[in-house]
Structures are given as structure tokens and as C-alpha cells.
Amino acid sequence: MDLRLAGAAVLVTGGTKGIGRSIARTYAEEGARVAVTYARDEAAAAVTAASLHERSPESYAVQMDLGERASITAAVATVAERFGAIDVLVANAVRWPAGVGRFADVDAGVWEDALRTNLEGTAATVRSAWPLLAASERGGRIVLIGSGVTRHGAVATSAYATAKSALEGLASALKWEGGESGILVNVVAPGLTVTEGNLERFPDEGRDRFRAATPSGRLSVADDVAPAVAFLGSPANTNITGAYLPVAGGRD
């Protein structure tokens, strides 16, 4: 299927590692111009940008801190100036809460920071890009990266799950507002996905439990998630909006 992405201006937040990197690579392979954001790891961003250049010479990386509104605004403005448009926003950036534990033990500051970054930071990114998406000649597309934890839950994920659940509510509201200007807004929700971060975060026995509870019998990898995102965030998606699409082997 031709996703009709050649020349499209795509912004993938948190696009230098894991799922975000695979999403960015998929868009670049479709001929899109891709900007990826990174928070602190400039070296990883440089490696990702170099790999994207092989497929899409105009692609590049830009610094953006999900916890700083000024940083978000500046990053979106930089991408818009460089590409002359933003046709697609993939809001993938996330900050895993530090010092998390069971709900009753989570420090109030940690809870507030998790929502400030993963919910409010994502919403601020959408807000900054919205006028550009509304002006897109291709029709703006937004894909919010959610999480299967909002449906099946897990111990010691209350702050993260709350923030990700709120993104589903945001998409439900924005599908109406976006309809006024041709913007389609959807949520893609990976389950436990085999990435560098999750290999560190979840021990072998934890991954084995998730795998045993997955109908397909295997955990997703980043390249399972990317095609779903690329389709929903493309002109080939002509009328799907407000959807929640799990990519988790049937678990969600």
C-alpha cells in the first residue's frame, strides 16, 4: 500500500531509541522528511539522524525536554521552519517516573512530575503543533503513543498508567475538534515491547509472565508497532479517528 508520505513533514517525539526510532525509520523509508526529538542523549540522536539520512536526507534530530514548555514550543517551531510544515505528529516521547512504587508509597512530587511530563508535556506538544497540522495540505495526522497498561494494569505503574489513560481521553475530545480542519487523531498502544529500555527495566521472569499471558505467544518488538503508527499517521488513513489500537499480540 502506498501511504502517500513522500515529502511529508513528520515530527516523532522521543524518536532516537526503541519504538520511536523504529517509527522514524519507517516514515523515512516511505519518503517522508522526519524530525526526531531527544531529551538528553545527543550521541544517540546523532546516530539515529545519520541512519535516517540514508533514507531521507532532510531528516534530523532536535532537542526537546518534555518537562519544559519553552523547549517544546521551540522544538516545534524549529521543525516547522526547517520543513515549512508539519503534516504528522507522533507523540511518542515519555519519561518513566523515577522512584516509582506502589500507589500509597509514591511521593507526591514524583506523581506530579509523571503527569506534568507524560500528560501535560504531550498535550503541550499537540497544542504547539495543532495550527500547523490544521494548515497541512495533506490533512494533519496525530498519533498518540499510549500503553496497554491502561487496560490490564500492573503493580507500581499508577502514575504512568494515569498519564497514558488521559491521552485516550484527549484523543476522544480532539477527534471532534480535529474534524473541523481535517486532523485525524488516534492512539496506538503497545504492550510490553522488547526494547533496550524494557530489557533493563523488566527482568527475564517478568517478561516471561507477560509472554505467557499474550495470545500470540510472543512479545512485540518495535518493528511491530511502527507500521500501525505509519498507517494511522498518513494520508492513506482517510477516515479513522478517535481509535485505540493495541499492538500487543492480542493481550489488550
Backbone bond lengths (Angstrom), bond angles and torsions (degrees), N, CA, C in turn:
res aa  C-N    CA-C-N  psi(-1)  N-CA   C-N-CA  omega(-1)  CA-C   N-CA-C  phi
1 M - - - 1.462 - - 1.521 110.31 -
2 D 1.317 116.06 133.98 1.458 120.98 175.54 1.524 108.44 -83.52
3 L 1.327 116.35 115.00 1.464 120.45 -179.46 1.525 112.46 -79.59
4 R 1.314 116.70 -4.06 1.469 123.38 177.12 1.539 111.25 56.77
5 L 1.321 114.58 44.71 1.461 120.86 -177.41 1.531 113.23 -103.89
6 A 1.309 118.38 -1.72 1.462 120.07 -178.16 1.522 110.30 -56.94
7 G 1.329 116.03 122.45 1.451 121.50 179.61 1.509 115.71 82.05
8 A 1.314 118.15 -5.12 1.467 120.87 -179.85 1.524 110.27 -65.65
9 A 1.330 115.85 149.16 1.464 122.45 178.18 1.522 108.53 -98.30
10 V 1.325 116.05 114.70 1.465 121.81 -172.50 1.527 109.55 -121.27
11 L 1.323 116.47 133.12 1.456 122.70 174.79 1.523 108.54 -114.40
12 V 1.319 116.26 119.31 1.468 122.63 177.65 1.523 107.38 -114.34
13 T 1.326 117.57 110.58 1.463 119.07 179.14 1.522 109.62 -80.56
14 G 1.322 115.11 146.23 1.461 118.69 -176.70 1.519 111.07 60.78
15 G 1.331 116.42 43.94 1.452 120.16 -169.37 1.506 116.22 -100.73
16 T 1.315 118.89 16.91 1.462 119.34 -174.74 1.523 113.97 -102.76
17 K 1.324 117.84 -6.97 1.458 120.67 179.88 1.529 109.45 -142.55
18 G 1.318 116.26 163.26 1.448 122.75 168.36 1.515 115.20 52.89
19 I 1.322 115.34 -132.87 1.462 121.65 -177.33 1.522 110.65 -61.39
20 G 1.315 117.26 -43.17 1.461 120.39 -178.84 1.510 112.42 -60.40
21 R 1.314 117.35 -41.15 1.467 121.16 179.31 1.523 110.64 -64.20
22 S 1.332 117.31 -41.29 1.456 120.44 178.67 1.524 111.46 -65.75
23 I 1.325 116.65 -38.76 1.462 120.84 176.93 1.524 110.23 -62.52
24 A 1.326 116.39 -47.60 1.460 120.71 -179.72 1.524 110.91 -60.11
25 R 1.318 116.81 -43.04 1.466 120.74 179.96 1.532 111.08 -63.08
26 T 1.325 116.77 -39.89 1.464 120.49 179.77 1.521 110.85 -63.44
27 Y 1.331 116.78 -44.08 1.468 119.56 177.59 1.530 110.60 -62.70
28 A 1.324 116.97 -42.10 1.463 120.03 179.86 1.529 110.90 -62.63
29 E 1.320 116.73 -39.27 1.462 120.61 178.63 1.526 111.65 -64.70
30 E 1.341 116.48 -25.46 1.459 121.02 177.47 1.528 112.08 -85.03
31 G 1.323 116.63 1.59 1.450 120.68 176.85 1.509 115.66 92.49
32 A 1.330 117.51 8.59 1.465 120.75 178.99 1.526 110.50 -78.59
33 R 1.320 115.22 155.86 1.459 122.11 168.91 1.524 106.36 -88.54
34 V 1.309 117.28 123.98 1.461 120.84 -169.21 1.527 110.96 -121.62
35 A 1.327 115.85 126.94 1.460 122.19 169.72 1.519 108.02 -107.22
36 V 1.316 116.48 129.97 1.461 120.79 176.93 1.524 108.43 -115.67
37 T 1.314 116.15 142.90 1.458 119.27 177.37 1.518 110.49 -102.54
38 Y 1.325 114.44 153.57 1.453 121.70 174.91 1.524 107.16 -137.83
39 A 1.323 115.67 152.12 1.462 119.49 -179.42 1.521 111.52 -89.83
40 R 1.339 117.09 -54.22 1.466 119.93 -173.58 1.529 114.32 -136.41
41 D 1.321 116.99 -27.85 1.462 120.08 -172.72 1.526 110.57 -84.76
42 E 1.320 115.20 83.04 1.461 120.68 -177.17 1.527 111.67 -65.50
43 A 1.330 116.66 -33.00 1.462 119.69 -179.65 1.525 110.96 -65.07
44 A 1.339 117.06 -44.64 1.467 120.44 178.03 1.519 110.77 -64.49
45 A 1.335 116.37 -36.75 1.460 120.61 178.45 1.520 110.56 -63.28
46 A 1.313 116.66 -40.20 1.461 120.44 -179.95 1.524 111.33 -65.05
47 V 1.319 116.02 -40.33 1.472 120.11 178.59 1.523 110.43 -64.52
48 T 1.325 116.70 -44.57 1.456 120.20 179.35 1.517 111.14 -64.07
49 A 1.319 116.94 -44.78 1.463 120.38 179.93 1.525 110.66 -60.22
50 A 1.315 117.43 -40.31 1.464 120.66 178.87 1.518 111.44 -63.27
51 S 1.334 116.90 -39.73 1.465 119.74 179.15 1.521 111.40 -68.50
52 L 1.337 117.37 -33.84 1.454 120.84 178.19 1.527 111.13 -70.09
53 H 1.327 116.32 -34.14 1.469 120.92 -179.14 1.527 111.39 -58.22
54 E 1.336 116.43 -31.16 1.462 120.22 -178.98 1.529 111.19 -63.90
55 R 1.309 116.18 -28.30 1.461 121.27 -177.64 1.519 111.98 -104.79
56 S 1.319 115.69 -31.85 1.463 121.29 -174.59 1.529 108.25 -144.58
57 P 1.317 118.12 94.60 1.468 121.88 -171.04 1.522 115.39 -58.96
58 E 1.326 118.76 -23.26 1.463 120.47 -178.74 1.523 113.08 -85.30
59 S 1.318 117.63 -6.51 1.460 120.66 -177.03 1.523 111.25 -70.44
60 Y 1.331 116.06 151.52 1.469 119.81 -177.92 1.525 109.65 -162.70
61 A 1.332 116.14 175.74 1.465 122.75 -179.79 1.516 109.86 -115.81
62 V 1.327 116.43 145.56 1.462 122.19 179.99 1.528 108.41 -136.62
63 Q 1.317 116.99 140.17 1.462 120.81 -179.18 1.525 111.14 -74.41
64 M 1.330 116.31 138.18 1.460 121.89 176.20 1.519 109.27 -154.86
65 D 1.317 116.22 128.31 1.460 122.17 178.15 1.514 108.37 -103.11
66 L 1.325 116.56 117.04 1.461 121.77 -176.51 1.529 112.58 -61.61
67 G 1.306 116.30 -19.15 1.458 120.11 -178.96 1.519 114.40 -93.87
68 E 1.326 117.50 0.43 1.462 120.91 -176.79 1.529 110.21 -123.64
69 R 1.311 117.17 112.32 1.473 120.55 -177.16 1.520 111.93 -58.43
70 A 1.342 117.20 -42.77 1.458 120.06 -178.36 1.523 110.93 -61.44
71 S 1.322 116.27 -37.27 1.455 121.15 178.97 1.522 110.46 -65.63
72 I 1.320 117.27 -40.98 1.467 122.00 179.48 1.528 110.14 -63.70
73 T 1.323 115.45 -48.77 1.463 120.00 -179.55 1.518 111.35 -59.86
74 A 1.332 116.17 -42.97 1.461 120.72 -178.83 1.522 111.54 -65.95
75 A 1.321 117.04 -40.64 1.467 120.39 -179.23 1.522 111.06 -64.66
76 V 1.325 116.69 -45.61 1.467 119.84 179.59 1.522 110.60 -63.20
77 A 1.323 116.60 -42.27 1.467 120.35 179.39 1.528 111.41 -63.59
78 T 1.328 117.16 -38.43 1.461 121.42 179.25 1.521 111.00 -64.27
79 V 1.330 116.14 -43.94 1.466 120.16 179.12 1.526 110.61 -64.33
80 A 1.327 116.27 -43.16 1.469 120.25 179.99 1.519 111.15 -62.24
81 E 1.334 116.57 -39.69 1.458 119.85 -179.99 1.525 111.02 -68.98
82 R 1.305 115.66 -40.61 1.471 119.56 -176.88 1.526 111.81 -70.58
83 F 1.332 117.27 -41.39 1.460 120.92 -176.71 1.532 112.61 -94.95
84 G 1.330 116.84 -17.63 1.460 119.92 -176.55 1.508 113.76 79.08
85 A 1.333 117.42 3.92 1.469 122.14 -178.20 1.518 108.22 -174.87
86 I 1.325 115.63 164.27 1.462 122.33 162.99 1.518 105.95 -133.31
87 D 1.323 116.17 115.78 1.463 121.32 -179.27 1.524 112.49 -96.62
88 V 1.326 115.42 -29.23 1.465 120.70 -175.95 1.521 109.17 -137.52
89 L 1.328 116.07 133.61 1.463 121.91 171.45 1.517 108.59 -119.26
90 V 1.311 116.11 122.25 1.468 121.45 171.14 1.519 106.75 -109.24
91 A 1.325 116.10 108.49 1.466 121.88 -177.31 1.524 108.75 -89.81
92 N 1.319 114.50 86.74 1.457 121.39 -175.57 1.526 112.87 -105.72
93 A 1.323 118.28 -21.59 1.469 121.16 -175.05 1.523 110.67 -57.48
94 V 1.320 115.20 140.77 1.457 120.69 -179.19 1.520 108.37 -150.53
95 R 1.299 115.65 150.61 1.460 120.59 174.45 1.520 107.57 -122.45
96 W 1.330 116.29 109.99 1.461 120.02 -179.85 1.520 108.53 -67.40
97 P 1.344 117.71 124.48 1.469 119.71 -174.83 1.523 112.39 -57.74
98 A 1.324 115.64 135.51 1.463 121.29 177.81 1.528 109.49 -83.07
99 G 1.310 115.89 142.81 1.460 119.76 174.97 1.517 114.18 68.56
100 V 1.334 117.31 29.19 1.458 119.15 -178.55 1.521 110.77 -74.45
101 G 1.298 115.43 157.91 1.450 122.26 176.50 1.512 108.49 -161.78
102 R 1.294 116.37 -160.11 1.464 120.00 177.53 1.524 109.93 -63.95
103 F 1.315 115.94 152.08 1.454 122.66 -171.17 1.529 112.87 -49.51
104 A 1.330 116.99 -48.34 1.463 120.69 -176.06 1.530 112.39 -66.42
105 D 1.328 116.50 -18.47 1.466 120.08 -175.96 1.528 113.26 -102.45
106 V 1.334 117.03 -6.50 1.463 119.55 -176.28 1.523 109.70 -71.86
107 D 1.315 115.92 126.64 1.459 121.12 177.19 1.524 110.04 -61.37
108 A 1.325 116.89 139.74 1.470 120.89 -177.68 1.522 111.44 -59.00
109 G 1.314 116.73 -36.67 1.461 119.71 179.20 1.513 112.41 -66.33
110 V 1.328 116.67 -37.73 1.463 120.91 177.46 1.519 110.01 -65.20
111 W 1.338 116.11 -43.64 1.469 121.26 178.48 1.532 110.15 -59.15
112 E 1.327 115.30 -49.12 1.470 119.31 -177.62 1.518 111.89 -63.92
113 D 1.339 116.84 -37.25 1.458 119.78 179.21 1.521 111.24 -67.49
114 A 1.334 116.68 -37.52 1.463 120.43 179.18 1.527 111.17 -62.03
115 L 1.332 116.25 -41.88 1.463 119.14 179.00 1.523 111.50 -75.20
116 R 1.336 116.50 -34.95 1.466 119.82 -179.47 1.524 110.71 -63.65
117 T 1.308 117.07 -38.78 1.467 119.76 -178.48 1.525 111.39 -85.66
118 N 1.312 117.62 -56.75 1.459 120.97 -170.27 1.522 114.02 -75.54
119 L 1.317 117.89 -25.55 1.459 120.48 175.17 1.525 111.24 -102.97
120 E 1.316 116.56 -61.78 1.469 119.15 -175.05 1.529 111.53 -66.41
121 G 1.324 117.61 -36.39 1.459 120.34 177.69 1.520 111.54 -65.10
122 T 1.321 116.37 -41.01 1.465 120.07 177.34 1.517 110.73 -66.28
123 A 1.331 116.39 -43.53 1.468 119.92 178.54 1.523 110.99 -62.10
124 A 1.338 116.70 -38.53 1.462 120.13 178.61 1.525 111.05 -65.26
125 T 1.320 116.93 -35.55 1.463 120.59 176.83 1.522 110.50 -64.22
126 V 1.323 116.29 -45.80 1.468 120.65 177.85 1.522 110.35 -61.23
127 R 1.328 115.90 -43.55 1.474 120.16 -178.52 1.530 110.84 -61.81
128 S 1.319 116.54 -41.72 1.460 120.15 -179.19 1.527 111.91 -66.71
129 A 1.318 116.55 -37.33 1.464 120.75 -176.77 1.522 113.03 -85.35
130 W 1.321 117.73 -15.86 1.465 121.57 -171.85 1.537 113.90 -53.77
131 P 1.336 119.80 -49.91 1.472 118.48 -178.79 1.527 112.95 -60.59
132 L 1.317 116.56 -34.42 1.457 120.69 179.17 1.525 110.81 -70.76
133 L 1.317 116.40 -40.35 1.458 120.54 177.47 1.528 110.78 -65.48
134 A 1.328 115.83 -38.20 1.464 120.06 178.45 1.519 111.47 -65.60
135 A 1.329 116.88 -28.55 1.463 121.48 -178.95 1.525 112.88 -88.96
136 S 1.326 117.37 -4.05 1.456 120.89 -176.56 1.526 111.36 -60.81
137 E 1.303 116.09 130.59 1.460 120.54 177.83 1.521 111.56 -73.00
138 R 1.327 116.58 -18.40 1.461 121.52 179.17 1.521 112.06 -88.85
139 G 1.345 116.40 -16.25 1.450 121.19 -171.67 1.514 109.15 95.90
140 G 1.330 117.16 115.64 1.458 120.83 -175.11 1.517 112.73 -66.36
141 R 1.305 115.88 146.34 1.465 122.12 177.98 1.525 108.95 -132.89
142 I 1.334 116.28 134.11 1.458 122.64 175.45 1.517 108.35 -124.16
143 V 1.321 115.83 129.87 1.467 120.61 171.81 1.525 107.10 -121.82
144 L 1.316 116.07 117.18 1.455 122.38 175.74 1.531 108.25 -92.94
145 I 1.310 117.22 129.86 1.463 119.86 179.02 1.525 108.55 -89.59
146 G 1.329 114.87 109.70 1.451 121.80 -179.61 1.518 110.85 -92.50
147 S 1.332 115.78 -146.81 1.461 120.22 -179.83 1.518 109.63 -160.81
148 G 1.325 114.93 140.52 1.454 119.43 176.21 1.516 113.48 -64.21
149 V 1.340 117.29 -16.00 1.465 119.63 -179.77 1.523 110.95 -63.25
150 T 1.332 118.48 -21.03 1.461 120.31 178.55 1.524 111.50 -69.39
151 R 1.330 118.01 -21.03 1.465 121.28 -179.27 1.524 112.95 -100.68
152 H 1.339 117.42 -42.82 1.468 118.68 -175.99 1.517 112.91 -103.81
153 G 1.346 118.04 -14.79 1.456 120.98 175.96 1.519 113.25 70.53
154 A 1.304 115.24 169.01 1.466 122.88 175.48 1.516 107.57 -168.27
155 V 1.306 116.23 150.67 1.458 121.26 178.80 1.526 109.82 -64.41
156 A 1.322 115.77 141.09 1.464 123.41 174.58 1.524 113.22 65.93
157 T 1.338 115.68 33.17 1.474 119.54 177.15 1.524 111.40 -128.04
158 S 1.324 118.27 19.02 1.466 120.11 -169.70 1.527 113.17 -60.42
159 A 1.328 117.58 -43.97 1.466 119.58 -178.46 1.527 110.58 -67.48
160 Y 1.314 116.29 -45.69 1.461 121.57 -179.89 1.530 110.86 -62.95
161 A 1.336 116.35 -46.13 1.460 120.40 -179.07 1.521 111.61 -64.03
162 T 1.312 117.05 -37.36 1.470 120.57 178.59 1.521 110.73 -64.09
163 A 1.333 116.63 -44.74 1.466 120.28 179.32 1.520 110.83 -62.74
164 K 1.324 117.62 -44.30 1.457 120.85 -178.42 1.532 111.44 -69.08
165 S 1.326 117.29 -35.51 1.468 120.22 176.27 1.520 110.80 -61.30
166 A 1.314 115.83 -38.61 1.469 120.14 -178.84 1.523 111.64 -64.35
167 L 1.320 117.71 -29.74 1.466 119.98 177.46 1.529 111.04 -64.00
168 E 1.319 116.83 -32.15 1.465 119.88 176.86 1.528 110.04 -66.31
169 G 1.324 116.38 -39.92 1.463 119.67 175.99 1.511 111.56 -65.50
170 L 1.327 116.49 -38.66 1.459 120.69 178.05 1.520 110.36 -61.06
171 A 1.312 117.30 -44.79 1.466 120.50 179.34 1.523 111.26 -63.02
172 S 1.330 116.59 -38.01 1.468 119.60 179.79 1.520 111.92 -63.35
173 A 1.329 116.27 -36.10 1.462 119.76 177.77 1.525 111.51 -76.07
174 L 1.323 115.69 -42.87 1.463 119.36 -174.12 1.523 112.87 -72.78
175 K 1.319 118.21 -20.17 1.469 118.03 177.14 1.531 110.33 -61.96
176 W 1.344 117.07 -29.73 1.467 120.71 177.44 1.524 111.10 -77.17
177 E 1.316 115.98 -46.78 1.467 119.25 -179.50 1.527 111.04 -68.13
178 G 1.322 116.88 -37.31 1.451 120.24 179.42 1.513 112.73 -67.60
179 G 1.315 116.34 -30.16 1.454 119.87 179.94 1.516 112.86 -59.73
180 E 1.329 115.67 -24.61 1.464 119.51 -179.27 1.521 112.32 -70.48
181 S 1.337 117.15 -22.06 1.463 120.24 -176.80 1.525 112.73 -130.90
182 G 1.311 116.47 17.98 1.460 119.83 175.03 1.509 115.72 81.05
183 I 1.331 118.01 12.66 1.460 121.02 178.14 1.527 109.54 -87.49
184 L 1.319 116.61 127.84 1.456 121.98 175.19 1.523 108.81 -105.00
185 V 1.329 116.80 132.88 1.469 122.30 -173.71 1.521 109.24 -125.04
186 N 1.315 117.18 124.49 1.459 120.86 -178.86 1.524 110.98 -139.15
187 V 1.329 114.97 163.06 1.462 122.14 178.20 1.522 108.88 -116.95
188 V 1.312 117.01 128.08 1.460 122.52 169.22 1.523 107.31 -108.78
189 A 1.326 116.03 126.55 1.463 120.48 -173.15 1.526 110.99 -118.76
190 P 1.317 117.42 99.85 1.465 119.45 173.68 1.523 110.69 -68.89
191 G 1.319 116.29 150.78 1.453 120.41 166.33 1.519 107.99 -86.69
192 L 1.322 116.39 -156.44 1.458 118.96 175.38 1.526 107.88 -63.70
193 T 1.312 116.35 114.90 1.457 122.12 -174.32 1.521 109.31 -112.64
194 V 1.317 115.87 138.92 1.459 120.83 -177.93 1.531 109.15 -76.35
195 T 1.325 115.40 98.81 1.463 122.92 176.09 1.520 108.20 -129.41
196 E 1.333 115.91 170.22 1.453 119.16 179.08 1.531 111.19 -56.23
197 G 1.331 115.80 -45.08 1.460 119.93 -178.12 1.509 112.85 -63.55
198 N 1.330 116.83 -43.40 1.466 120.00 -177.62 1.526 112.16 -73.49
199 L 1.322 117.50 -27.55 1.455 119.06 174.23 1.524 110.49 -64.23
200 E 1.327 116.32 -33.49 1.463 120.24 176.65 1.521 111.69 -78.55
201 R 1.328 115.86 -36.13 1.462 121.23 -171.46 1.534 112.22 -78.79
202 F 1.331 117.01 -35.07 1.458 120.81 -175.24 1.520 110.30 -115.77
203 P 1.324 118.03 123.61 1.470 121.02 179.24 1.532 110.32 -67.75
204 D 1.331 114.97 166.88 1.464 120.48 -177.61 1.521 112.08 -54.56
205 E 1.334 116.67 -42.93 1.468 119.14 -176.97 1.524 111.50 -66.78
206 G 1.342 116.88 -32.88 1.459 119.81 176.94 1.517 111.51 -66.72
207 R 1.322 116.11 -43.55 1.463 119.67 177.83 1.520 110.77 -64.83
208 D 1.328 116.53 -36.19 1.465 119.83 178.63 1.525 111.39 -63.35
209 R 1.324 117.35 -38.02 1.470 120.10 178.40 1.530 110.52 -65.48
210 F 1.330 116.19 -43.35 1.460 119.34 177.89 1.529 110.44 -61.75
211 R 1.311 116.37 -43.31 1.465 120.97 -178.36 1.534 110.46 -62.22
212 A 1.326 117.47 -42.06 1.460 121.19 -179.53 1.523 112.08 -65.28
213 A 1.338 116.49 -26.31 1.466 120.80 -179.82 1.527 112.63 -94.80
214 T 1.328 117.04 11.69 1.465 121.79 -178.17 1.520 109.75 -106.25
215 P 1.335 118.92 121.72 1.467 120.98 -176.50 1.521 114.84 -54.69
216 S 1.331 117.84 -36.82 1.459 119.68 -178.27 1.527 112.47 -73.84
217 G 1.322 116.14 -14.77 1.459 120.38 178.77 1.502 115.12 83.82
218 R 1.322 118.12 7.15 1.457 119.77 176.88 1.519 109.82 -147.83
219 L 1.322 115.33 156.10 1.452 121.13 174.72 1.517 109.56 -82.59
220 S 1.321 116.68 150.19 1.457 120.36 177.11 1.522 110.44 -70.02
221 V 1.314 114.96 155.51 1.454 122.18 167.31 1.524 106.86 -114.43
222 A 1.324 116.82 168.78 1.465 120.27 -175.14 1.523 112.46 -58.05
223 D 1.331 116.63 -35.25 1.461 119.86 -178.43 1.527 112.69 -71.86
224 D 1.321 118.39 -10.51 1.465 120.62 170.98 1.523 110.98 -77.37
225 V 1.314 115.97 -32.73 1.459 121.62 -174.92 1.528 111.38 -80.68
226 A 1.317 116.26 -40.37 1.468 121.25 -171.45 1.529 114.74 -57.03
227 P 1.347 120.54 -43.79 1.462 118.67 -178.64 1.528 113.40 -63.00
228 A 1.335 116.69 -35.39 1.464 119.87 177.92 1.523 110.95 -64.38
229 V 1.319 115.48 -41.90 1.466 120.75 178.35 1.523 110.21 -65.23
230 A 1.321 116.77 -44.87 1.464 120.53 -177.26 1.522 111.30 -62.27
231 F 1.328 117.24 -39.46 1.464 118.86 178.98 1.518 111.31 -67.16
232 L 1.329 117.25 -52.25 1.467 119.55 -178.03 1.524 110.87 -62.13
233 G 1.314 116.85 -32.92 1.458 120.87 179.71 1.513 111.54 -97.24
234 S 1.321 116.69 50.48 1.464 120.91 -179.57 1.527 109.70 -149.15
235 P 1.340 117.34 162.43 1.467 120.28 175.27 1.521 113.46 -64.14
236 A 1.350 117.43 -17.13 1.463 119.44 175.89 1.526 111.25 -66.20
237 N 1.314 116.65 -25.90 1.464 120.99 170.41 1.517 107.36 -81.66
238 T 1.309 116.26 104.20 1.459 120.28 -173.64 1.523 114.11 -97.08
239 N 1.350 117.79 -20.17 1.469 116.38 -176.66 1.520 113.41 -159.09
240 I 1.329 117.68 28.02 1.466 120.82 173.66 1.514 107.37 -100.85
241 T 1.319 116.32 120.22 1.462 120.14 177.93 1.523 109.31 -149.71
242 G 1.318 115.61 148.01 1.466 120.92 -178.14 1.507 113.63 76.68
243 A 1.338 117.68 12.79 1.457 120.61 -176.17 1.529 111.44 -86.09
244 Y 1.316 114.44 153.78 1.462 123.43 172.06 1.518 106.64 -116.16
245 L 1.321 117.12 113.59 1.463 121.00 -177.11 1.517 110.33 -116.33
246 P 1.342 117.40 107.71 1.469 119.10 175.91 1.520 110.78 -79.22
247 V 1.320 115.56 139.15 1.467 121.21 172.72 1.513 105.54 -121.88
248 A 1.325 115.70 81.77 1.461 120.56 -169.42 1.523 112.29 -148.53
249 G 1.315 116.89 28.17 1.457 119.60 175.97 1.509 114.50 64.96
250 G 1.341 117.21 25.98 1.461 121.10 178.13 1.516 114.54 89.82
251 R 1.331 116.57 2.02 1.477 119.01 -177.84 1.510 112.02 -69.62
252 D 1.337 119.46 -35.36 1.448 121.10 -174.07 1.512 111.04 -101.60
